[in-house]
């Protein structure tokens, strides 16, 4: 057997043991989901570079490590530590998960108001499984994504966010997923967000680490925006530089809904972000914004799919990469316009900045158009800092290191300024600048 096959079987054995420990009276739907997850992961196994979708991303470092599923037991975390690593402005709407498990004692509240329901998947799984059945496991494609199947095989706890019909939330909902514990810990966060008709909300999914060590975070998020709903989802990944992070976001939009995703990747060793959006009804609009910073020998891979299935939909996608040191970036953006999706308006762009000679980026924007009355465009660019801009700044008395930092930071500002909360924008820009300095830009 190959090392990837051995690693697959090792995790399948853990999944079978885990499944036997789940309460026997659990709903049939959830048992079936875990069984399907095991079955699909067994069939797919770890992806290899022979697959076009994984051509530039070798998951060997994940498979080579004997990761063990994180349980609810972990080194203690104080509320002070949580407040230190989270953004203070969201303290009143802070929901904390450690290694994927909800920790009410570290959270600000369980339910903010009658306009919002934030709950633990584990509690709903045992007390109200019918609440989960219409959506949980319905959108993330386990037959296509091996890591989504792996997450589902260990389905246990996570965040379930419901914005009721007509609710207009003024404050963001801040979900903090903390990776904690010994090295070689595997955590599998799960998020389900349902924005009902005519609702409006901002949800922030924040991945952080406490302590050092090699860890593996395998995250799955499923999002539904009902008719005329308006939702911003921010996924911020700022774990330590030894963490492997794989995420899969699957979104379904209904008539006249508006969905904006903001993916900010600032940490990790090997990072893979898969994002799929289905515009399943007329008039749906989506915006996909992303920025990723590669440092050292990091590998950051972003794969997106925007599927226009119905007429009069629009999508805007802008992903920016900053690659320092010997880091590698990957972007593959795919827009599909189905035969029935007339009057589609879609744009996609992927500009990338190589800060160091040893950095590289592989980019592949794609359009697949099967309708004849559409307006679509796509493109990518790879370059270095503008020499004229550097000369101008130095002629004004700014030293070269500072000038490089200002210009590199400015490259990312276009994305970060679109984050849906001023305090979040400020904190993320500060974090970006800090990590750029760590990478030797402006130090």
C-alpha positions in Angstrom: 0.0 0.0 0.0 1.1 3.6 -0.7 1.6 6.0 2.2 -1.6 7.9 1.1 -3.5 4.6 1.3 -2.1 3.8 4.7 -3.0 7.2 6.0 -6.5 6.8 4.6 -7.1 3.5 6.3 -5.7 4.9 9.6 -8.3 7.7 9.6 -11.1 5.4 8.5 -10.3 3.2 11.5 -10.5 6.2 13.8 -13.8 7.2 12.1 -15.3 3.7 12.7 -14.2 3.8 16.4 -15.7 7.3 16.7 -19.0 6.3 15.2 -19.4 3.4 17.6 -19.1 5.8 20.4 -22.0 8.0 19.3 -25.3 7.6 21.1 -27.4 4.7 19.7 -30.6 6.8 19.7 -29.2 9.4 17.3 -31.3 10.3 14.3 -31.0 8.1 11.2 -30.1 11.1 9.0 -27.0 11.9 11.0 -25.9 8.3 11.2 -26.3 8.0 7.4 -24.2 11.2 6.9 -21.3 9.7 8.8 -21.6 6.4 7.0 -21.6 8.2 3.7 -18.6 10.3 4.7 -16.6 7.1 5.5 -17.7 5.5 2.3 -16.8 8.4 0.1 -13.5 9.0 1.8 -12.7 5.3 1.5 -13.4 5.6 -2.3 -11.7 8.9 -2.9 -8.7 8.6 -0.5 -6.3 11.4 -0.2 -6.0 13.4 -3.5 -2.8 13.2 -5.5 -1.0 15.6 -7.8 -2.2 13.3 -10.7 -5.6 14.9 -10.3 -5.9 18.2 -12.2 -7.7 19.9 -9.2 -4.6 19.0 -7.0 -1.9 19.3 -9.6 0.1 21.9 -7.6 -0.8 20.8 -4.1 0.9 17.7 -2.6 -1.0 16.6 0.6 1.8 14.2 1.5 2.8 16.2 4.6 -0.8 15.7 5.9 -0.9 12.0 5.2 2.6 11.4 6.6 1.6 12.7 10.0 -0.3 10.4 12.4 -3.0 12.9 13.3 -5.3 12.0 16.1 -8.9 13.3 16.4 -9.1 16.1 19.0 -11.6 15.4 21.7 -13.3 17.7 24.2 -10.3 17.4 26.5 -7.6 19.9 25.9 -5.2 22.1 27.8 -7.2 24.8 29.7 -7.9 28.1 28.0 -8.9 31.1 30.0 -11.4 33.7 29.0 -8.5 36.2 29.0 -6.7 34.3 26.3 -9.8 34.2 24.2 -10.3 37.9 24.5 -6.7 38.5 23.6 -6.9 36.5 20.4 -10.4 37.6 19.3 -11.4 41.1 18.1 -12.6 43.1 21.1 -15.4 44.8 19.2 -17.2 41.5 18.8 -17.0 40.5 22.5 -20.8 40.8 22.8 -21.3 38.2 20.0 -18.5 35.8 20.7 -19.1 32.1 20.2 -16.0 30.0 20.9 -15.2 26.5 19.7 -12.1 24.6 20.8 -11.0 21.9 18.5 -14.4 22.1 16.9 -16.4 21.8 20.2 -18.6 24.5 21.5 -17.5 26.1 24.8 -20.3 28.1 26.3 -18.1 29.1 29.3 -15.7 30.9 26.9 -18.5 32.5 24.9 -20.2 35.8 25.4 -23.7 34.4 25.1 -25.6 31.5 23.5 -28.3 33.5 21.8 -27.9 37.2 21.1 -31.6 38.0 20.8 -34.9 36.8 19.4 -33.5 37.9 16.0 -30.8 35.2 15.9 -30.2 31.6 16.9 -26.7 30.4 17.4 -26.5 26.9 18.7 -24.2 23.9 19.1 -24.6 21.2 16.5 -24.0 18.6 19.2 -27.0 19.8 21.2 -29.2 19.9 18.2 -28.0 16.5 17.1 -29.2 15.0 20.3 -32.2 17.2 21.2 -33.6 18.6 17.9 -32.2 16.6 14.9 -35.2 17.5 12.7 -33.9 21.1 12.8 -30.7 20.0 11.1 -32.0 17.6 8.5 -33.1 20.0 5.8 -29.7 21.5 5.4 -26.8 19.7 7.2 -24.8 17.7 4.7 -26.9 18.8 1.7 -24.5 21.2 0.0 -20.9 20.2 0.5 -20.3 17.5 -2.1 -18.8 14.5 -0.4 -18.6 12.6 -3.7 -16.3 15.3 -5.1 -14.3 16.5 -2.1 -12.4 13.9 -0.1 -11.7 16.2 2.9 -15.4 17.2 3.1 -16.2 13.5 3.3 -13.6 13.0 6.0 -15.1 15.9 8.1 -18.5 14.3 7.7 -17.3 10.9 8.8 -16.4 12.5 12.2 -19.6 14.7 12.4 -20.1 15.7 16.0 -20.2 19.3 17.0 -20.0 22.7 15.3 -21.8 26.0 14.9 -25.4 26.3 13.6 -26.4 29.9 12.8 -30.0 30.8 11.8 -31.0 34.3 10.9 -34.9 34.3 11.0 -37.1 35.8 8.3 -36.9 39.6 8.2 -34.2 39.9 10.8 -31.7 42.7 10.2 -28.7 42.2 12.5 -26.7 45.3 13.4 -23.7 43.5 14.9 -21.6 40.7 13.4 -21.7 37.2 14.7 -18.2 36.2 15.6 -17.4 32.4 15.6 -13.9 31.7 16.9 -12.5 28.2 16.2 -9.4 27.6 18.4 -6.9 24.9 17.6 -5.4 23.8 21.0 -3.7 20.7 22.4 -0.8 18.5 21.7 0.9 18.4 18.4 -0.6 16.1 15.6 -4.1 17.1 16.7 -6.9 16.8 14.1 -9.9 19.1 14.5 -12.9 19.2 12.2 -14.9 22.4 12.6 -18.4 22.4 11.1 -20.5 25.4 10.3 -24.1 25.7 9.0 -25.5 29.2 8.3 -29.1 29.6 7.2 -30.2 33.2 6.3 -34.0 33.1 5.9 -36.1 35.3 3.6 -35.4 39.1 3.7 -32.8 38.8 6.4 -29.5 40.6 6.7 -26.4 39.5 8.7 -22.6 39.3 8.9 -20.9 36.1 10.1 -17.2 35.9 10.9 -15.6 32.5 11.0 -12.2 33.0 12.7 -9.6 30.2 12.8 -6.8 30.7 15.4 -4.2 28.7 17.2 -3.1 28.6 20.8 0.5 27.3 21.2 2.7 25.8 18.7 2.9 22.4 17.1 1.9 20.6 13.9 -1.9 20.4 13.7 -4.5 19.7 11.1 -7.7 21.7 10.8 -10.3 20.3 8.3 -13.2 22.7 8.1 -16.6 22.4 6.3 -19.1 25.3 6.0 -22.5 25.1 4.4 -24.4 28.3 3.7 -28.0 28.9 2.5 -29.3 32.4 1.5 -33.0 32.3 1.0 -35.0 34.7 -1.2 -33.9 38.3 -0.9 -31.5 37.5 2.0 -28.3 39.4 2.3 -25.3 37.7 3.9 -21.6 38.5 4.4 -19.4 35.6 5.5 -15.8 36.3 6.5 -13.4 33.4 6.8 -10.2 34.5 8.5 -7.4 31.9 8.8 -4.6 33.0 11.1 -3.4 29.8 12.7 0.3 29.1 13.4 2.8 28.5 10.6 2.9 24.7 11.3 -0.8 24.1 10.9 -2.2 22.3 7.9 -5.6 23.9 7.0 -8.2 22.6 4.6 -11.5 24.3 4.2 -14.6 23.7 2.1 -17.3 26.3 1.8 -20.5 25.3 -0.1 -23.1 28.1 -0.7 -26.6 27.9 -2.2 -28.5 31.1 -3.2 -32.1 31.5 -3.9 -34.1 34.2 -5.8 -32.7 37.7 -5.5 -30.4 36.8 -2.6 -27.0 38.5 -2.1 -24.0 36.6 -0.8 -20.6 38.0 -0.2 -17.6 35.9 1.0 -14.4 37.3 2.2 -11.5 34.8 2.5 -8.4 36.1 4.3 -5.5 33.6 4.6 -2.6 34.7 6.7 -1.3 31.6 8.4 -0.8 27.9 8.1 1.8 25.6 6.4 -0.2 23.9 3.8 -3.6 25.6 3.1 -6.3 24.6 0.7 -9.5 26.6 0.4 -12.3 25.2 -1.7 -15.3 27.5 -2.3 -18.4 26.6 -4.3 -21.4 28.9 -4.9 -24.5 27.8 -6.7 -26.8 30.6 -7.9 -29.9 28.4 -7.9 -32.5 30.9 -8.7 -33.1 34.1 -10.8 -31.6 37.4 -9.8 -29.0 36.0 -7.3 -25.9 38.0 -6.8 -22.6 36.9 -5.3 -19.2 38.5 -4.5 -16.1 36.5 -3.8 -13.2 38.5 -2.3 -10.0 36.9 -1.2 -6.5 37.8 -0.2 -3.7 35.4 0.8 -0.2 36.0 2.1 2.5 33.3 1.6 5.6 33.4 3.8 8.6 31.1 4.2 7.8 27.8 2.5 4.0 28.1 2.8 1.7 26.6 0.2 -1.7 28.4 -0.2 -4.2 27.0 -2.7 -7.5 28.6 -3.5 -10.0 26.8 -5.7 -13.4 28.5 -6.5 -16.4 27.5 -8.5 -19.3 29.9 -9.3 -22.2 28.0 -10.9 -24.8 30.2 -12.6 -27.8 27.9 -13.0 -30.6 30.4 -13.6 -31.1 33.7 -15.5 -30.3 37.3 -14.5 -27.5 36.3 -12.0 -24.4 38.2 -11.4 -21.0 37.4 -9.8 -17.9 39.4 -9.0 -14.7 37.7 -8.0 -11.4 39.3 -6.9 -8.6 37.2 -5.3 -5.2 38.8 -4.6 -2.1 36.8 -3.7 1.1 38.1 -2.0 4.0 35.7 -2.1 7.1 36.2 0.0 10.2 34.0 0.6 9.9 30.6 -1.1 6.2 30.4 -0.7 3.9 29.0 -3.4 0.4 30.1 -4.3 -2.3 28.5 -6.4 -5.5 30.0 -7.8 -8.0 28.2 -9.9 -11.3 30.1 -10.4 -14.0 28.5 -12.5 -17.2 30.2 -13.6 -19.9 28.0 -15.1 -22.9 29.5 -17.0 -25.6 26.9 -17.6 -27.8 26.9 -20.7 -30.7 28.4 -18.8 -28.6 31.1 -17.2 -29.3 33.8 -19.8 -28.5 37.5 -18.9 -25.7 36.4 -16.6 -23.1 39.0 -15.7 -19.9 37.6 -14.3 -16.4 39.0 -13.7 -13.3 37.3 -12.3 -9.8 38.6 -11.6 -6.7 37.3 -9.9 -3.8 39.7 -9.7 -0.7 38.4 -7.8 2.4 40.1 -6.3 5.7 38.2 -6.1 7.7 40.0 -3.4 10.7 37.6 -3.5 12.7 35.8 -6.2 11.9 32.4 -4.8 8.2 32.8 -4.6 5.8 31.4 -7.3 2.1 31.4 -8.2 0.1 29.1 -10.5 -3.1 30.7 -11.7 -5.8 29.4 -13.9 -9.0 31.4 -14.3 -11.7 29.6 -16.3 -15.0 30.4 -18.1 -17.4 27.7 -19.2 -20.3 29.3 -21.0 -23.3 27.4 -22.3 -25.7 30.3 -22.8 -25.6 32.9 -25.6 -26.8 36.1 -24.0 -24.3 36.8 -21.3 -21.5 39.2 -20.2 -18.5 37.5 -18.8 -14.8 38.3 -18.3 -11.9 36.8 -16.5 -8.2 37.4 -16.2 -5.0 37.1 -14.0 -1.8 39.0 -13.6 1.6 38.3 -12.0 4.1 41.0 -11.2 6.4 42.7 -8.8 6.3 46.0 -7.0 6.2 49.0 -9.4 9.7 50.3 -9.7 8.5 53.8 -10.5 6.3 53.9 -7.4 9.3 52.7 -5.3 11.5 55.4 -6.9 8.9 58.1 -6.2 8.5 57.1 -2.6 12.3 57.0 -2.0 12.7 60.4 -3.7 10.3 61.7 -1.0 12.6 60.6 1.8 11.0 57.2 2.5 13.5 54.4 3.0 13.3 51.4 0.7 12.1 48.9 3.3 9.3 51.2 4.4 8.3 51.9 0.8 8.1 48.2 0.0 5.9 47.6 3.1 3.6 50.5 2.2 3.2 49.4 -1.4 2.6 45.7 -0.5 0.1 46.6 2.1 -1.6 48.9 -0.4 -1.9 46.0 -2.8 -4.1 44.1 -0.3 -6.1 47.2 0.9 -8.6 46.9 -2.0 -9.8 43.5 -0.6 -9.6 44.3 3.1 -11.4 47.6 2.8 -14.5 45.6 1.7 -14.6 43.7 5.0 -18.1 44.4 6.5 -17.0 45.9 9.8 -14.6 48.9 10.3 -13.0 47.3 13.4 -12.4 44.0 11.5 -10.8 45.9 8.6 -8.4 47.8 11.0 -7.5 44.6 12.9 -6.9 42.6 9.8 -4.8 45.3 8.2 -2.7 45.5 11.3 -2.3 41.7 11.3 -1.3 41.7 7.7 1.3 44.3 8.3 2.7 42.4 11.2 3.0 39.2 9.1 4.6 41.1 6.3 7.3 42.4 8.7 7.8 38.8 9.9 8.4 37.8 6.2 11.1 40.5 5.9 9.0 43.1 4.0 9.7 46.4 5.6 11.7 45.1 8.5 
